[in-house]
Amino acid sequence: MFKRHPSEISELLRSFLRANGLETPWLQHRLLEQWDVVAGETVSRYTEEKQIRNQTLWVKISSPAMRSELQMRRTALTQQLNDSVGAQIITDIRVY
């Protein structure tokens, strides 16, 4: 028997991930991958660690000057990162 209303594979994948409780970890992984693209190549070179805890992105930066610059860009970076994955994954960025 044929299905009359086929679904897109992306829609099926998202519903599978949501049903199995894997959607949020998948989106968090995608957001971490987008850091280098959104923050830029220069920032990427100074990034040592990044992780998400309690909807906050924690980023370890080796350069004090770069840390200062990122502190000023926190709000814009948060919005750009969330937009890049299409969901509200993080609410803040902490640079250390």
N, C-alpha and C positions, 0 to 999 in steps of 0.2 A: 504494500500500500504506500502511495506517495504522500508526502507532506505537502500541503498546499501553500503554506506560508514559511518558506525557508528562512532560517536565521543566519546572521553573519557570524563567522567564526570568532570574531572579537567579542561579540555579545555572549556567545556560548562560553568562551573562556572566562570572561568576567563573572558570569553567573556561577560557573563551577568553582572559581576561586572564592567567591563570596559564600557559597554554600558550605565550603570546607574550612572557612576561617583563615584563608590565605591571602585575601585581597589586600589587607593593610600591610603585611610584611612585604608583599610584592611591590606595592606602591612606595614603601619606604626604601626598598632596594633601588628602585628606579630613580627616586629623588637623590639618593647618595651618588648614583652614577651621573646625574645631571650637574653636580657641583662644579666639576671642571669646566663644563660648557657655560654655565650661568655666571660663575664667579670670574672666569677668564683664565687664560694661560699663565699669566704672571702669578696670580693667587694660587693656582694649582701647583706651581713649583714649590711654594712655601707651605703647602698643606701636608701635615704629617699624619693626622688621624681625623676621622669624622664618624659620628654615630648619632643615632636618634634615641633619646630617652624622654618619655613623658611629653611627647609632641614638641620637644626642643632639640634642635640640631646643635650638637657640640662639635666644634671644629678646633683642632690644635694647629696653630700657625707658628712657624719657627722665627719669623721676622717681627720684631716689635712695631716697626713702622706699618707693616701690612696689617697687623692686629688692630692698630688704631684706625686705619682706613676702613676695615671691615666693620668695626663698631659703628661707624657713621652710616654705613650702607646696609645695616641689618634689616630694616623694614623693607626696603626695596628688594633685597636678596630673598627674603622670606616669601614675598609675593611672587617673584619670578620663579622660584623653585616650585612653589605650589602650582603655579600656572603651567609649568613644564610637564607635570605629571597629570594635570587635570583634576586635582583633588586637594582638599585642605588637609595636608599631612602634618605640617609643622606650624607652630604659632610664634616661635621665636628662634633666634640663633644666638648661641653663646660662643664667643671666641676666647680661647685661652692659649 
